[in-house]
Amino acid sequence: MGRVRNSNQIPHRPGPLVQENKKHKSGKHRTKGAIDAETRGRITSVASVSKPSKTNLKRLERRKQASARRNQKIHEVVQRKRSQGGMRGAPICVSLIPLSATCNVSIILNHIVQQCESFATILGTAGNATHLKLNNGKNITLLLPPTNDFWAVLDTLKLSDVALFLMPTLEPISEVGRTLLQCAKEQGCPTKYMGIPAEFSKAEEKQFLKSIGKLLPLEKIFPLVNPGQISNMLRMITVAKINTPKQHNMRSGILIESCNVLHLDQLSLANVLPHFASEPESVGSTFLQISGCIRKRNLNPYNHVHIPGNGTYQILRIDVTPIQDVKSIIRRDPGDMGPPVPTLDAISPPRFMFNPLDCPPENSNDTNMDIADTISMATEDMIQSQGTVESDEEEIEDEFMEKRVTGKRFPVGTSDYQADWLIDSDSEKDEKEIIGEDEELESLGGSETGSEEGDGGDDEEMDWAEEQKQLQLAKAARTEAEFPDWVDTPQNVPAKERFQRYRGLQSFKTSAWDVNENLPKEYSKICQFQNYRHTYKKVVIRDEEDGPLFVPVGQRVTVILKPIDSGNRVGPMVGQSPPVAMISLFPHESKMSVINLHLNLSAAVKNKETLIFQVGFQRFQAKPILSEVSPGNKHKMLRYGQENMSCMATVYAPIVFPVASVLAFKSSESSLVHIGSGSVFSIDPSRLVIKRVLLSGYPFRVHGRKSTVRFMFFNRHDIEWFKPVEIKTRYGQRGHIREPLGTHGYMKCVFDGTLKSQDTILMPLYKRVFPKWNYSTFVPPYALFDRYDN
């Protein structure tokens, strides 16, 4: 008989020691169960039925969407790969780059062309380009740049798809070849291959690849001896993945095959440029005509174009002539049994004509952009209303005078605070009388090199002088690294006149500094973006969209250009090779601004030393102001850029939107030294570069926290003038000046801790510095291999 349940039994209740598990935490969002409990199948609106939320998709629907996105990406990759070298895209450009002075690229190119009869068809030659079509349907252009021009080789690599480096044998690469590889790597090198027109063993190949692994990482070296080896290399180029840097794919470009200077009279101008002949100043003008294939992106005819080494131009006319319509086979002499040599006929009926007068407002270049929304231009009235400092302040400081100023005048509206640190900007003569040069006071090695006369000739004397100069630079850089910003107070000029442009700061990091205070006159010539991020998205992303009159990639065109500046050279300068590349610019990139370049230095550099910069496709000379890379709003100026350090170089230069690589060189009489590389950091004229000087004094007597200091000043008036400025010591103590003692520069100071007798007293003073307007587009040509004969 079973147990009988007692209906009056009390149920079990858990005690206080029973474990209670934590509830599941769903985070900030609601769980699916909570959503179902709230909605209970109800629909809030009709829009939720027609457009279901992406967050409420089922697992199967999410898988379908992911699969569709994956298939779309695969389709884009396949289409991009098919267009490379196909009929609808630009041919694969292979640049032949020598790494040795004994490597004759012309002979190697002729050897490749002669050996490719069985697996390729020669379409033609145009200038320094040879067009081939392989049996798999891919088009290849073998480009022979002016291999004795260093700048031309770098420009060619920017628009090439493949860089084929050549060596006669597996010999060690020379110093010039290593410099070329280093620069190509830092500016962004396309897909890299290497060919040797000689046989070699596997052991030799392995040893050579190990020696150049850091500069040229490769897995294989292709021998170029017989047709089979050449066919394998060209086939590998067409089927392998082509990697090009992003910065080189942002802009459209043309590898120039022919370049001619046009001098048109009235009749010729009416036939060639009818829309331009009506302007009276156009008669007798000089134009530039170039031909080549459009690469990277579709060409926007409304944007300005830039030719490295020549300047910026405006497109006046574009004639499109496809390659398949310009083939004409020309055989050699009847007695020559070699293969036919086709050439490209440049004279053909134009398929497209561009008229700049038909430019719609939304597609126009810089002139019709919404300047008020993106750019604010400084005016001279605005600058003068804030107390203009003369732009040649540093040149005035080169004159170290002993005279004193009898009176001061200040611009209208100058406050008492500004008047304490300003001198008379209207009188250049007074400035020369009172201002000395900081670098002259700071230089410890002296300006004389003291070259000795040797037994050798003039060349040895020049080399010895250059070595002495480099030695003095290294000594000064080491001294500056050990005693940064230390300056001796002049004894023949009052310190309050010598350093009246400087000011004291309670804290360099947190003290306020007006960015629009005492702007130079050069700021009236530059532009500044009110909202840089908005402008970057509006300019760069908008230019990526194709327009109705854009010329597609792969078209071979003939373009007539007009210089936008009368100072531009039409054609190459003396001693330089013909131009090799034409680059399409973004809007505003033909304007000047203050560019901040982030550099990683490989050699010591003095501040405001003349350097050669290659910023993207722009190349110029300038004297940059070096400063620290710091996260604050004020950045300390560097007198010397030390070896293996990062710094910021500030110059006046044309606007270049990132991403853009930067190469820095130092030019001497006989060589070109690569001193650093980096990238464009910002386009910001308001970046504060602050110059600091440290006035040093030494304790004469020490009584705990109090001390008598000497040798910081040499008269009583200077001590009274700089009394509000805080002083500090090398051991970290802080203090201030209490009162002067006597008339010879002794003063009583008190500090926040016990002072040591071997300590040094320092007074930091600051002023803002600006770059000089020394921008120059002239860059001297540099021969890559002196012994090379093309």
VOMI-592559 format. One line per 4 residues: for each residue x negated, y, z of C-alpha. Coordinates in nm, 2 decimals, padded with zeros to 4 digits. Each point is the difference from the previous one (the first is absolute). Layout:
N
X:Y:Z | ...
***
This chain:
790
00.00:00.00:00.00 | -00.16:00.33:-00.11 | -00.07:00.31:00.20 | 00.29:00.23:00.05
-00.08:00.37:-00.08 | 00.09:00.24:00.28 | 00.18:00.29:-00.16 | -00.10:00.22:00.29
-00.38:-00.06:-00.05 | -00.21:00.32:-00.03 | -00.21:00.01:-00.32 | -00.38:00.02:00.02
-00.16:00.34:00.02 | -00.37:00.05:-00.10 | -00.22:00.13:00.28 | -00.24:00.30:-00.01
-00.29:-00.22:-00.08 | 00.14:-00.14:-00.32 | -00.20:00.10:-00.32 | 00.17:00.25:-00.23
-00.15:00.02:-00.36 | -00.04:00.33:-00.18 | 00.23:00.10:-00.27 | -00.12:00.03:-00.36
-00.12:00.35:-00.09 | 00.10:00.11:-00.34 | -00.19:00.32:00.01 | 00.14:00.33:-00.13
00.23:-00.18:-00.25 | 00.32:-00.19:00.06 | 00.01:-00.38:-00.04 | 00.21:-00.17:-00.26
00.23:-00.13:00.27 | 00.05:00.35:00.14 | 00.08:00.13:-00.34 | 00.26:-00.28:-00.07
00.15:00.06:00.34 | 00.04:00.37:-00.07 | 00.13:-00.02:-00.36 | 00.20:-00.33:00.03
00.03:-00.01:-00.38 | 00.12:00.36:-00.03 | -00.13:00.22:-00.29 | -00.08:00.37:00.09
00.01:00.15:-00.35 | 00.04:-00.09:-00.36 | -00.37:00.10:-00.07 | -00.12:-00.29:00.21
00.18:-00.24:-00.24 | -00.13:00.15:-00.32 | -00.36:00.07:00.14 | -00.09:-00.26:00.26
-00.27:00.10:00.25 | -00.34:-00.14:-00.07 | -00.05:-00.08:00.37 | 00.31:-00.23:00.01
-00.10:-00.22:-00.29 | 00.00:-00.37:00.04 | -00.31:-00.21:-00.02 | 00.07:-00.12:-00.35
00.06:00.35:-00.13 | -00.32:00.12:00.15 | -00.19:-00.28:-00.17 | 00.16:00.09:-00.33
-00.11:00.36:00.03 | -00.35:-00.10:00.10 | -00.02:-00.23:-00.30 | 00.12:00.28:-00.23
-00.26:00.24:00.12 | -00.27:-00.26:-00.04 | 00.11:-00.08:-00.35 | 00.00:00.37:-00.08
-00.35:00.04:00.12 | -00.12:-00.30:-00.20 | 00.17:00.14:-00.31 | -00.18:00.34:00.05
-00.33:-00.17:00.04 | 00.05:-00.21:-00.31 | 00.10:00.30:-00.21 | -00.29:00.20:00.13
-00.24:-00.29:-00.09 | 00.16:-00.04:-00.34 | -00.03:00.37:-00.08 | -00.38:00.00:00.08
-00.16:-00.03:-00.34 | 00.33:-00.08:-00.17 | 00.18:00.18:-00.27 | 00.21:00.21:00.24
-00.29:00.11:00.22 | -00.34:00.15:-00.01 | -00.29:-00.23:-00.10 | -00.22:-00.14:00.27
-00.29:00.24:00.02 | -00.34:-00.16:00.08 | -00.28:00.25:00.07 | -00.35:-00.12:-00.06
-00.22:00.13:00.28 | -00.38:-00.06:00.01 | -00.18:-00.05:00.33 | -00.35:00.02:-00.14
-00.20:00.24:-00.21 | -00.11:-00.29:-00.23 | 00.36:-00.10:-00.08 | 00.11:00.13:-00.34
00.38:-00.02:00.00 | 00.03:00.08:-00.37 | -00.18:-00.32:-00.09 | 00.20:-00.21:00.24
00.33:00.15:-00.14 | -00.10:-00.08:-00.36 | -00.09:-00.35:00.11 | 00.34:-00.05:00.16
00.18:00.14:-00.31 | -00.20:-00.23:-00.23 | 00.07:-00.31:00.21 | 00.38:00.05:00.04
00.10:-00.08:-00.36 | 00.14:-00.34:00.08 | 00.22:00.09:00.29 | 00.09:00.38:-00.06
00.08:00.25:-00.26 | -00.18:00.34:-00.02 | 00.28:00.26:-00.02 | -00.24:00.29:-00.04
-00.24:00.25:00.16 | 00.07:00.35:00.10 | -00.27:00.20:00.15 | -00.16:-00.20:00.28
00.29:-00.25:00.02 | 00.02:-00.34:-00.18 | 00.35:-00.15:-00.02 | 00.04:-00.38:00.00
00.30:-00.23:-00.01 | -00.05:-00.35:00.13 | 00.17:-00.31:-00.12 | 00.23:-00.01:00.31
00.15:00.34:-00.11 | -00.18:00.22:00.25 | -00.16:00.33:-00.11 | -00.34:00.09:00.14
-00.19:00.33:-00.03 | -00.38:-00.02:00.05 | -00.10:00.34:00.11 | -00.36:00.12:-00.01
-00.02:00.31:00.22 | -00.30:00.24:-00.03 | -00.21:-00.23:00.22 | -00.27:00.26:00.06
00.25:00.25:00.16 | 00.07:-00.08:00.36 | 00.32:00.21:00.02 | 00.14:-00.15:-00.33
-00.04:-00.36:00.14 | 00.19:00.09:00.32 | 00.28:00.16:-00.20 | 00.03:-00.30:-00.23
00.03:-00.24:00.29 | 00.30:00.19:00.13 | 00.21:-00.07:-00.30 | -00.14:-00.35:-00.08
00.17:-00.33:00.08 | -00.31:-00.20:00.01 | -00.36:00.09:00.07 | -00.25:-00.23:-00.17
-00.35:00.06:00.15 | -00.29:-00.11:-00.21 | -00.35:-00.10:00.07 | -00.27:-00.13:-00.24
-00.10:-00.27:00.24 | 00.06:-00.10:00.37 | -00.26:00.25:00.12 | 00.03:00.21:00.32
00.23:00.31:-00.05 | -00.19:00.33:00.00 | 00.07:00.28:00.24 | 00.19:00.19:-00.26
00.22:-00.30:-00.08 | 00.07:-00.04:00.37 | 00.10:00.36:00.03 | 00.24:-00.05:-00.29
00.15:-00.30:00.15 | 00.04:00.17:00.34 | 00.17:00.30:-00.16 | 00.23:-00.22:-00.21
00.10:-00.19:00.31 | 00.07:00.31:00.21 | 00.21:00.17:-00.27 | 00.20:-00.31:-00.07
-00.13:-00.26:-00.26 | 00.24:-00.20:-00.22 | -00.03:-00.37:-00.05 | -00.37:-00.09:-00.01
-00.18:-00.25:-00.23 | -00.36:-00.05:-00.08 | -00.16:-00.12:-00.32 | -00.36:-00.10:-00.08
-00.11:-00.05:-00.36 | -00.24:-00.28:00.10 | 00.01:-00.35:00.14 | -00.05:-00.05:00.38
00.03:-00.28:00.25 | 00.25:-00.05:00.28 | -00.27:00.06:00.26 | -00.10:00.33:-00.15
00.37:00.10:-00.03 | 00.06:-00.09:00.37 | -00.30:00.19:00.12 | 00.09:00.31:-00.21
00.36:00.01:00.12 | -00.12:-00.02:00.36 | -00.23:00.30:-00.05 | 00.28:00.22:-00.14
00.29:-00.13:00.20 | 00.06:00.32:00.20 | 00.00:00.23:-00.30 | 00.15:-00.23:-00.27
00.19:-00.30:00.15 | 00.03:-00.26:-00.28 | 00.05:-00.37:-00.03 | -00.15:-00.06:-00.34
-00.23:00.16:-00.25 | 00.10:-00.05:-00.37 | -00.28:-00.08:-00.25 | 00.05:00.17:-00.33
-00.21:-00.21:-00.24 | 00.23:-00.20:-00.23 | 00.36:00.05:-00.12 | 00.14:-00.25:00.25
-00.14:00.19:00.30 | 00.13:00.33:-00.13 | 00.34:-00.15:-00.08 | 00.02:-00.13:00.36
-00.08:00.34:00.15 | 00.25:00.19:-00.22 | 00.27:-00.26:00.06 | -00.06:00.02:00.38
00.04:00.38:-00.02 | 00.34:-00.03:-00.17 | 00.15:-00.27:00.22 | -00.14:00.10:00.34
00.16:00.25:00.23 | -00.11:00.36:-00.05 | -00.04:00.20:00.31 | -00.04:00.38:-00.02
-00.01:00.24:00.29 | 00.33:00.18:00.08 | -00.15:00.34:-00.03 | -00.09:-00.06:-00.37
00.35:-00.13:-00.08 | 00.18:00.31:00.13 | -00.08:00.22:-00.30 | 00.03:-00.05:-00.37
-00.33:00.02:-00.20 | -00.16:-00.04:-00.34 | -00.34:-00.14:-00.07 | -00.12:00.24:-00.27
-00.11:-00.16:-00.32 | -00.06:00.32:-00.20 | -00.02:00.36:00.10 | -00.01:00.30:-00.23
00.00:00.38:00.05 | 00.25:00.18:-00.22 | -00.04:00.36:-00.12 | 00.33:00.08:-00.18
00.07:00.31:-00.21 | 00.35:00.14:-00.05 | 00.10:-00.24:-00.28 | -00.14:-00.31:00.17
00.16:00.10:00.33 | 00.34:00.03:-00.16 | -00.03:-00.35:-00.15 | -00.14:-00.18:00.30
00.17:00.20:00.29 | 00.30:00.19:-00.15 | 00.15:00.07:00.34 | -00.33:00.15:00.12
-00.09:00.21:-00.31 | 00.25:00.28:00.09 | -00.22:00.11:00.29 | -00.25:00.27:-00.11
-00.27:-00.11:00.24 | 00.01:-00.36:-00.14 | -00.16:00.10:-00.33 | -00.37:-00.10:00.02
00.04:-00.20:00.31 | -00.19:-00.32:00.06 | 00.18:-00.32:00.07 | -00.11:-00.36:00.08
00.13:-00.30:-00.19 | -00.05:-00.35:00.16 | 00.12:-00.35:-00.10 | 00.04:-00.31:00.21
00.24:-00.25:00.15 | 00.23:00.09:00.29 | -00.08:-00.21:00.31 | 00.12:-00.06:00.35
00.33:00.19:-00.01 | 00.23:00.17:-00.25 | -00.13:00.35:-00.10 | 00.20:00.30:00.11
-00.06:00.27:-00.27 | 00.11:00.27:00.23 | -00.27:-00.05:00.26 | -00.35:00.15:-00.03
-00.28:-00.23:-00.09 | -00.36:00.00:00.13 | -00.32:-00.10:-00.18 | -00.28:-00.07:00.25
-00.29:00.23:-00.08 | 00.21:00.24:-00.22 | 00.29:00.13:00.19 | 00.38:00.00:00.01
00.21:00.03:-00.32 | 00.36:00.03:-00.12 | 00.15:-00.24:-00.25 | 00.11:00.18:-00.32
00.06:-00.29:-00.24 | 00.01:-00.38:00.01 | 00.00:-00.22:-00.30 | 00.06:-00.37:00.06
-00.15:-00.25:-00.25 | 00.03:-00.37:00.09 | -00.31:-00.21:-00.05 | 00.17:-00.24:-00.24
00.07:00.28:-00.24 | -00.36:00.13:-00.02 | -00.20:-00.31:-00.08 | -00.21:00.01:-00.32
-00.26:-00.26:-00.07 | -00.33:00.14:-00.13 | -00.26:-00.26:-00.10 | -00.37:00.06:00.00
-00.23:00.01:-00.30 | 00.06:-00.26:-00.27 | -00.33:-00.17:00.09 | 00.09:-00.02:00.37
00.16:-00.34:00.09 | 00.10:00.11:00.35 | 00.36:00.02:00.12 | 00.22:00.29:-00.10
-00.01:00.30:00.23 | 00.34:00.16:00.03 | 00.03:00.36:00.11 | 00.30:00.20:00.13
00.13:00.27:-00.23 | 00.08:00.30:00.20 | 00.20:00.17:-00.29 | 00.35:-00.13:00.00
00.35:00.15:00.00 | 00.10:00.12:00.35 | 00.26:-00.21:00.17 | 00.07:00.24:00.29
-00.05:00.37:00.05 | 00.02:00.18:00.33 | 00.09:00.37:00.03 | -00.07:00.17:00.33
00.26:00.27:-00.07 | 00.27:-00.27:00.03 | -00.10:-00.06:00.36 | 00.31:-00.04:00.21
-00.01:00.18:00.34 | 00.01:-00.32:00.21 | -00.30:-00.15:-00.19 | -00.22:00.31:00.00
-00.33:00.01:00.18 | -00.12:00.22:00.28 | 00.14:00.32:-00.13 | 00.37:-00.10:00.03
-00.03:-00.20:00.32 | 00.19:00.12:00.30 | -00.29:00.18:00.15 | 00.20:00.14:00.29
00.09:-00.35:00.11 | -00.34:-00.16:-00.02 | -00.27:00.27:-00.01 | -00.07:00.32:00.19
-00.26:00.23:-00.16 | -00.20:00.23:00.23 | -00.01:00.36:-00.10 | -00.27:00.26:00.06
00.25:00.22:00.18 | 00.08:-00.28:00.24 | -00.36:-00.07:00.06 | -00.10:00.36:00.06
00.29:00.05:00.24 | -00.16:-00.27:00.22 | -00.35:00.15:00.02 | -00.20:-00.12:-00.30
-00.35:-00.12:00.05 | -00.22:00.05:-00.30 | -00.06:-00.32:-00.20 | -00.37:00.05:-00.02
-00.05:-00.01:00.38 | -00.26:-00.27:-00.02 | -00.19:00.18:-00.27 | 00.00:00.31:00.22
-00.13:-00.20:00.29 | -00.31:-00.09:-00.22 | -00.12:00.35:00.07 | -00.13:00.01:00.36
-00.03:00.37:00.09 | -00.11:00.18:00.31 | 00.23:00.30:-00.03 | 00.31:00.06:00.20
00.35:00.11:-00.09 | 00.10:00.35:00.09 | 00.37:-00.04:-00.05 | 00.28:-00.25:-00.09
00.31:00.01:-00.21 | 00.27:-00.26:-00.01 | 00.29:-00.07:-00.24 | 00.34:00.14:00.08
00.19:-00.22:00.24 | -00.30:-00.17:00.15 | 00.06:-00.08:00.37 | -00.24:00.06:00.28
-00.07:-00.37:00.01 | -00.10:-00.01:-00.36 | -00.19:00.32:00.03 | -00.24:-00.15:00.26
-00.12:-00.25:-00.26 | 00.02:00.20:-00.32 | -00.25:00.23:-00.16 | 00.06:00.27:-00.26
00.11:-00.20:-00.31 | 00.01:00.31:-00.22 | -00.36:00.08:00.04 | -00.22:-00.28:-00.14
-00.31:00.20:00.09 | 00.09:00.00:00.37 | 00.05:-00.38:-00.01 | -00.34:-00.05:-00.14
-00.15:00.21:00.28 | 00.15:-00.19:00.29 | 00.04:-00.36:-00.12 | -00.27:-00.26:00.00
-00.01:-00.34:-00.15 | 00.09:-00.29:00.23 | -00.20:-00.25:-00.21 | -00.30:00.23:00.02
00.02:00.00:00.37 | 00.07:-00.37:00.02 | -00.26:-00.13:-00.24 | -00.28:-00.16:00.19
-00.21:-00.14:-00.28 | -00.05:00.33:-00.18 | 00.08:00.08:-00.36 | -00.35:-00.04:-00.14
-00.09:-00.34:-00.12 | -00.37:00.06:-00.01 | -00.08:-00.22:-00.30 | -00.37:-00.07:-00.04
-00.18:00.01:-00.32 | -00.11:-00.35:-00.11 | -00.23:-00.14:-00.26 | 00.30:-00.10:-00.22
00.19:00.20:-00.26 | 00.32:00.19:00.02 | 00.22:-00.31:00.03 | -00.19:-00.11:00.32
00.05:00.35:00.15 | 00.37:-00.01:-00.08 | 00.04:-00.34:00.16 | -00.20:00.11:00.31
00.21:00.31:00.04 | 00.32:-00.21:-00.03 | -00.14:-00.24:00.26 | -00.08:00.29:00.23
00.35:00.13:-00.04 | 00.16:-00.33:00.09 | -00.23:-00.03:00.30 | 00.11:00.34:00.13
00.36:-00.09:-00.05 | -00.04:-00.32:00.19 | -00.18:00.18:00.29 | 00.27:00.27:00.02
00.27:-00.27:-00.01 | -00.16:-00.19:00.29 | -00.04:00.32:00.20 | 00.36:00.10:-00.06
00.11:-00.35:00.11 | -00.20:00.04:00.33 | 00.10:00.36:00.07 | 00.33:00.06:-00.18
00.10:00.36:-00.06 | -00.27:00.15:00.22 | -00.08:00.35:-00.09 | -00.26:00.24:00.14
00.13:00.34:00.10 | -00.18:00.27:-00.21 | -00.21:00.24:00.21 | 00.00:00.29:-00.25
00.38:00.01:-00.06 | 00.26:00.02:00.27 | 00.19:-00.33:00.04 | 00.34:00.17:00.01
-00.07:00.13:-00.36 | -00.17:-00.31:-00.12 | 00.29:-00.23:00.12 | 00.29:00.24:-00.02
00.19:-00.21:-00.24 | -00.01:-00.29:00.25 | 00.23:-00.06:00.29 | 00.02:-00.22:00.30
00.25:-00.27:00.05 | 00.12:-00.15:00.33 | 00.05:-00.34:-00.18 | -00.11:-00.08:-00.35
00.27:-00.26:-00.02 | 00.31:00.18:00.14 | -00.07:00.37:-00.04 | 00.22:00.18:-00.26
-00.14:00.13:-00.32 | 00.20:00.18:-00.27 | -00.05:-00.16:-00.34 | 00.10:00.32:-00.18
-00.25:00.22:00.17 | -00.28:00.17:-00.19 | 00.05:-00.18:-00.33 | -00.25:00.07:-00.28
00.09:00.16:-00.33 | -00.05:-00.33:-00.18 | 00.32:-00.13:00.16 | 00.20:00.23:-00.23
-00.12:-00.21:-00.29 | 00.10:-00.34:00.13 | 00.33:-00.18:00.06 | 00.13:-00.17:00.31
00.28:-00.26:00.03 | 00.27:00.09:00.25 | 00.10:-00.37:00.02 | -00.27:-00.21:-00.14
00.18:-00.34:00.04 | 00.31:00.13:-00.17 | -00.21:00.14:-00.29 | -00.20:-00.32:-00.03
00.32:-00.21:-00.03 | 00.16:00.25:-00.24 | -00.31:00.03:-00.23 | -00.15:-00.35:00.00
00.31:-00.21:00.02 | 00.19:00.22:-00.26 | -00.29:-00.03:-00.24 | 00.01:-00.38:00.02
00.35:00.00:-00.16 | -00.01:-00.01:-00.38 | 00.15:00.29:-00.19 | 00.17:00.00:-00.34
-00.31:00.16:-00.18 | -00.27:-00.20:00.18 | -00.24:-00.18:-00.23 | -00.01:-00.37:00.10
-00.31:-00.20:00.10 | -00.18:-00.16:-00.29 | 00.06:00.27:-00.26 | -00.30:00.13:-00.18
00.04:00.38:-00.02 | -00.17:00.31:-00.13 | 00.03:00.29:00.24 | -00.07:00.37:-00.06
-00.09:00.18:00.32 | -00.03:00.37:00.10 | -00.21:00.11:00.30 | 00.21:00.16:00.28
-00.30:00.20:00.11 | -00.22:00.21:-00.23 | -00.30:-00.12:00.20 | 00.04:-00.36:-00.10
-00.25:-00.15:-00.24 | 00.15:-00.14:-00.32 | -00.22:-00.30:-00.07 | -00.29:-00.15:00.20
-00.27:00.22:00.14 | -00.36:-00.02:-00.11 | -00.17:-00.31:00.11 | 00.32:-00.18:00.09
00.17:-00.29:-00.19 | 00.34:00.06:-00.16 | 00.30:-00.03:00.23 | 00.12:-00.35:00.05
00.33:00.03:00.19 | 00.31:00.23:00.02 | 00.21:-00.02:00.32 | 00.35:00.13:00.04
00.05:00.21:00.31 | 00.28:00.02:00.25 | 00.18:00.34:00.05 | -00.20:00.25:00.21
-00.33:-00.19:-00.06 | -00.13:00.28:-00.21 | 00.02:00.25:00.29 | -00.27:00.07:00.26
00.03:-00.07:00.37 | -00.21:-00.11:00.30 | -00.08:-00.37:-00.02 | -00.11:-00.20:00.30
-00.22:-00.30:-00.11 | -00.07:-00.28:00.24 | -00.36:-00.11:-00.06 | -00.21:-00.29:00.13
-00.36:00.13:-00.04 | -00.29:-00.23:-00.09 | -00.26:00.28:00.04 | -00.05:00.32:00.20
00.17:00.31:-00.15 | -00.03:00.36:00.11 | 00.32:00.21:00.04 | 00.08:00.22:-00.31
-00.25:-00.19:-00.22 | 00.08:-00.02:-00.37 | 00.15:-00.34:-00.07 | 00.16:-00.16:-00.31
00.34:-00.14:00.07 | 00.21:-00.24:-00.20 | 00.36:00.01:00.14 | 00.22:-00.23:-00.20
-00.05:00.11:-00.36 | -00.12:00.35:00.10 | -00.37:00.07:00.02 | -00.16:00.32:00.13
-00.27:00.16:00.20 | 00.07:00.17:00.34 | -00.16:00.09:00.33 | 00.23:-00.18:00.26
00.05:00.08:00.36 | -00.06:-00.31:00.21 | 00.21:-00.07:00.31 | 00.08:-00.28:00.24
00.28:-00.25:-00.06 | 00.21:00.05:00.32 | 00.37:-00.04:00.08 | 00.05:00.35:00.14
00.11:00.32:-00.17 | -00.35:00.15:00.02 | -00.31:-00.17:-00.16 | -00.36:00.10:00.09
-00.23:00.09:-00.29 | -00.31:-00.21:-00.05 | -00.32:00.17:-00.10 | -00.14:-00.34:-00.12
00.17:-00.31:-00.12 | -00.19:-00.28:00.15 | -00.08:-00.33:-00.17 | 00.27:-00.27:00.03
00.26:00.23:00.14 | 00.35:00.11:-00.10 | 00.08:00.36:-00.05 | 00.24:00.23:-00.18
-00.11:00.22:-00.29 | 00.22:00.31:-00.07 | -00.02:00.17:-00.34 | 00.20:00.21:-00.24
00.10:-00.23:-00.29 | 00.29:-00.09:-00.22 | 00.28:-00.19:00.16 | -00.04:-00.38:-00.02
00.29:-00.21:00.15 | -00.11:-00.31:00.18 | -00.09:-00.28:-00.05 | -00.33:00.13:-00.14
-00.35:-00.12:00.07 | -00.29:00.24:00.07 | -00.36:-00.03:-00.10 | -00.26:00.24:00.12
-00.35:00.06:-00.16 | -00.30:00.22:00.06 | -00.18:00.11:-00.31 | -00.37:00.07:-00.01
-00.22:00.10:-00.29 | -00.06:-00.36:-00.11 | 00.25:-00.22:00.16 | 00.36:-00.04:00.13
00.04:-00.13:00.35 | 00.32:-00.16:00.11 | 00.06:00.12:00.36 | 00.35:-00.12:00.09
00.35:-00.10:-00.10 | 00.35:00.02:00.14 | 00.35:00.12:-00.09 | 00.22:00.30:-00.01
00.12:00.06:00.35 | 00.24:00.30:-00.03 | 00.08:00.31:-00.20 | 00.03:00.24:00.29
-00.14:00.36:00.01 | 00.12:00.03:00.36 | -00.24:-00.25:00.14 | -00.21:00.17:00.26
-00.37:-00.05:-00.03 | -00.17:00.16:00.31 | -00.36:00.09:00.02 | -00.15:-00.03:00.35
-00.32:00.16:00.14 | -00.15:-00.08:00.34 | -00.19:00.28:00.17 | -00.25:-00.17:00.24
-00.13:00.13:00.33 | -00.21:-00.15:00.28 | 00.04:00.01:00.38 | -00.25:00.22:00.17
00.11:-00.06:00.36 | 00.26:-00.25:00.12 | 00.20:00.02:00.33 | 00.25:-00.28:00.00
00.28:00.10:-00.23 | -00.16:00.34:-00.07 | -00.28:00.07:-00.23 | -00.20:00.29:-00.16
-00.02:-00.06:-00.38 | -00.23:00.16:-00.25 | -00.09:00.00:-00.37 | 00.36:-00.02:-00.11
00.03:00.37:-00.05 | -00.26:00.28:00.01 | 00.19:00.31:00.11 | 00.27:00.09:00.24
00.27:00.10:-00.25 | 00.01:-00.34:-00.17 | 00.06:-00.17:00.34 | 00.29:00.24:00.07
00.14:-00.07:-00.35 | -00.01:-00.38:00.03 | 00.10:-00.02:00.36 | 00.35:-00.13:-00.06
-00.13:-00.30:-00.20 | -00.03:-00.33:00.19 | -00.35:-00.16:00.02 | -00.09:-00.37:00.05
-00.31:-00.21:00.05 | -00.15:-00.31:-00.17 | 00.08:-00.20:00.31 | 00.37:00.08:-00.02
00.04:00.29:00.25 | 00.23:00.29:-00.08 | -00.02:00.36:00.12 | 00.01:00.37:-00.08
-00.22:00.31:00.03 | 00.04:00.20:00.32 | -00.22:00.31:-00.06 | -00.31:00.11:-00.18
-00.33:00.05:00.18 | -00.22:00.28:-00.12 | -00.04:00.11:-00.36 | -00.19:-00.29:-00.15
00.27:-00.27:-00.04 | 00.00:-00.17:00.34 | 00.34:-00.09:00.13 | 00.17:-00.17:00.29
00.22:-00.30:-00.08 | 00.22:-00.23:00.21 | 00.10:-00.36:-00.09 | 00.24:-00.26:00.11
-00.27:-00.23:00.13 | -00.35:-00.01:00.12 | -00.24:00.11:-00.27 | -00.33:-00.18:-00.07
-00.32:00.19:-00.07 | -00.07:-00.19:-00.32 | 00.34:00.07:-00.15 | 00.07:00.24:-00.29
00.28:00.26:-00.01 | 00.20:00.02:-00.32 | 00.26:00.26:-00.13 | 00.21:-00.13:-00.29
00.13:00.25:-00.25 | 00.23:-00.07:-00.30 | 00.11:00.15:-00.33 | 00.19:-00.13:-00.30
-00.19:-00.05:-00.33 | 00.13:-00.03:-00.35 | -00.15:-00.15:-00.31 | -00.16:00.22:-00.27
00.15:00.04:-00.34 | -00.30:-00.17:-00.18 | 00.20:-00.25:-00.20 | -00.16:-00.07:-00.33
00.10:-00.25:-00.27 | -00.35:-00.01:-00.14 | -00.16:-00.34:00.09 | -00.34:-00.06:-00.15
-00.03:-00.32:-00.21 | -00.18:-00.29:00.14 | -00.17:-00.26:-00.21 | 00.07:-00.35:00.13
-00.30:-00.18:-00.16 | -00.28:00.22:-00.14 | -00.14:-00.28:-00.21 | 00.33:-00.11:-00.15
00.05:00.07:-00.36 | 00.35:-00.05:-00.13
***
